[in-house]
Amino acid sequence: MWYFTIDQPRLDNRQYQRLQQLASLTEVELFNEPYPNVCRFEVESDRYRDTMDYLDREGITYEAATIRPTREALLKSMTDD
C-alpha cells in the first residue's frame, strides 16, 4: 500500500476525481489557518506507477510513503522550516 499526500488547494476538481478513481481510499485532513487542508490517497501497489505517472504529468507536488502519515506528522512537516 502507498500513501500519497497532497495539499488540497493544489488540486482542481478534475484532478481530485481522477485521483479518487486511482485510490482505494481518499481522506482529507482539515487544518486551521494558516495550514492547508491535506488530501491523502491510499493506493494499492499495482496502481502505484499509474498514480505517480498521473501526478507527474499534471505537475502535482506530492509526498509518497509506504506508512500512513498521521495527522501529527502532517502538521509537523508543515511547521518544520
N, C-alpha and C positions, 0 to 999 in steps of 0.2 A: 504494500500500500504506500502511496505517495501523497503528501500534503503540499498543495500549492497555496501560498499566502499572497494576497494582492490587496493593495489599498483600494477600497471600493470606489473613491472618486475617479480613479484611473479607468474604470470600465464604463462603456456605454451599454445600453440595453441589449444590443445585438451580441456584443462580446460576452456579456454576463449569461445570456441564454445559451450560447454555444458552449461555454464552459460548464454550465449545468448539464448539458447533454453528455459531455465527456466524463463528468464526475459521477461517482456513486452517491456522494453526499455533499451538500453545499451548506455551509454555516456562515453567518455574519456575526462578527463580534462588534458590538456597539460601544464606542468610547465617547466621552465628553470632549468638548473643545479643550485644547487645540489639536487633539489627536484625531486622525481619520478613522472611520469605520473600516474594518478589515474583513475581506472575504477569504474563507478557507475552503478549498475544493479538495475533497478526498477522492483520489483517483486510483483505480486498480492498476497493478503493474503492467498489464497488457495494453493499457491506454496511455501509459507514461509518455512514450515517444510522440503520439498524436497530440497530446496536450502541450508538450514542450514546443513542438513544431508550430502549433497554432499560436501560442503565446509569443514566440519569436517572430513569426510572420506579422503579427499585429503590433509588434513593438511594445508589448506589455511587460513592465518590470514585475518580477515575481521572486519569491523565495521558495525553494523546494526542499522538502525534508522527508525522511522516512519515519520520523517520530512526530506525532501530532503535537504542534506547539500549543502550550497552554496560554490562557488569557494573560497571565502574569508575564510569561516570556515575550509575548507580543508587545505588551506595554513597555517592558524593559528595553526591547530593541528600538522602540520609538524615543525613549528618553536618554539612551546612551549616545553620547557625542564624542 
